Amino acid sequence: MPPVPPPLPALPSGVLADAAEALGWVIEDMADDLGSRPTLEELLTVLGWGVPADGDGFADGPYEQPFPFAAGRVGGRAYRPGRPAETEELGDAAFAQSADLLDPVLSAATTAAGCPITRHQLVDAVTQLLHTLAASGTDGEPLTDATRTELGSVVLRQTPADTLP
């Protein structure tokens, strides 16, 4: 197994804030389509479809789509969604918007790394985005308090078997 690259340094706060705001709108669109707030698993699936599959800008791409994000909790506890994923109920907008919002985040990650990023660094970048979203809460935001807490304690990884838990 190849060595794990170093984590990314903190990405520019402006890039993360803009992407977190856009992700909030994606969550709103998902909630409209699903009839309830999306689970973290559903959100990660949508973000996974937003990762470019062509491998441009990645040291170890191309990747399968959706990119197989998996979530755990700070301290090593497992993440378990509250209900089965219903991503097949989603319209195309959430998937297209996820690609658009990830583009500047991944560009910033490549700049921060100083070279094409690896899948582990991609996961670091998306983790930073989710933590920014969790920290950005104000009234009227698309997150419930429970979701905000969940995102603030999440640790993403790419599963060895390339599957979501």
Solvent accessible surface area in square Angstrom, and as a share of the most:
residue,aa,sasa,rsa
1,M,215,0.96
2,P,108,0.68
3,P,125,0.79
4,V,100,0.58
5,P,31,0.19
6,P,98,0.61
7,P,102,0.64
8,L,14,0.07
9,P,74,0.46
10,A,91,0.71
11,L,8,0.04
12,P,73,0.46
13,S,91,0.59
14,G,44,0.42
15,V,39,0.23
16,L,13,0.06
17,A,53,0.41
18,D,102,0.53
19,A,3,0.03
20,A,2,0.01
21,E,112,0.50
22,A,38,0.29
23,L,0,0.00
24,G,5,0.04
25,W,162,0.57
26,V,1,0.00
27,I,4,0.02
28,E,52,0.24
29,D,44,0.23
30,M,0,0.00
31,A,15,0.12
32,D,112,0.58
33,D,65,0.34
34,L,25,0.12
35,G,70,0.68
36,S,53,0.34
37,R,93,0.34
38,P,13,0.08
39,T,19,0.11
40,L,5,0.02
41,E,29,0.13
42,E,0,0.00
43,L,6,0.03
44,L,2,0.01
45,T,18,0.11
46,V,0,0.00
47,L,0,0.00
48,G,0,0.00
49,W,109,0.38
50,G,4,0.04
51,V,2,0.01
52,P,54,0.34
53,A,37,0.29
54,D,96,0.50
55,G,13,0.12
56,D,109,0.57
57,G,41,0.40
58,F,19,0.08
59,A,64,0.50
60,D,57,0.30
61,G,27,0.26
62,P,96,0.60
63,Y,11,0.04
64,E,113,0.51
65,Q,70,0.31
66,P,43,0.27
67,F,2,0.01
68,P,8,0.05
69,F,0,0.00
70,A,0,0.00
71,A,2,0.02
72,G,9,0.09
73,R,46,0.17
74,V,89,0.51
75,G,78,0.75
76,G,72,0.69
77,R,156,0.57
78,A,58,0.45
79,Y,7,0.03
80,R,168,0.61
81,P,44,0.28
82,G,82,0.79
83,R,64,0.24
84,P,109,0.69
85,A,41,0.32
86,E,61,0.28
87,T,26,0.15
88,E,135,0.60
89,E,103,0.46
90,L,17,0.08
91,G,33,0.31
92,D,123,0.64
93,A,56,0.43
94,A,1,0.01
95,F,51,0.21
96,A,60,0.47
97,Q,64,0.29
98,S,0,0.00
99,A,43,0.33
100,D,104,0.54
101,L,8,0.04
102,L,1,0.00
103,D,91,0.47
104,P,62,0.39
105,V,0,0.00
106,L,13,0.06
107,S,62,0.40
108,A,13,0.10
109,A,0,0.00
110,T,43,0.25
111,T,111,0.64
112,A,37,0.29
113,A,30,0.23
114,G,66,0.63
115,C,68,0.41
116,P,67,0.42
117,I,0,0.00
118,T,28,0.16
119,R,50,0.18
120,H,75,0.34
121,Q,14,0.06
122,L,0,0.00
123,V,7,0.04
124,D,41,0.21
125,A,0,0.00
126,V,0,0.00
127,T,23,0.13
128,Q,36,0.16
129,L,0,0.00
130,L,0,0.00
131,H,66,0.30
132,T,32,0.18
133,L,2,0.01
134,A,9,0.07
135,A,89,0.69
136,S,47,0.30
137,G,30,0.29
138,T,91,0.53
139,D,148,0.77
140,G,82,0.79
141,E,59,0.26
142,P,10,0.06
143,L,15,0.07
144,T,62,0.36
145,D,117,0.61
146,A,79,0.61
147,T,30,0.17
148,R,51,0.19
149,T,97,0.57
150,E,39,0.17
151,L,1,0.01
152,G,41,0.40
153,S,28,0.18
154,V,0,0.00
155,V,70,0.40
156,L,10,0.05
157,R,111,0.41
158,Q,26,0.11
159,T,14,0.08
160,P,128,0.80
161,A,77,0.60
162,D,49,0.26
163,T,79,0.46
164,L,53,0.27
165,P,81,0.51
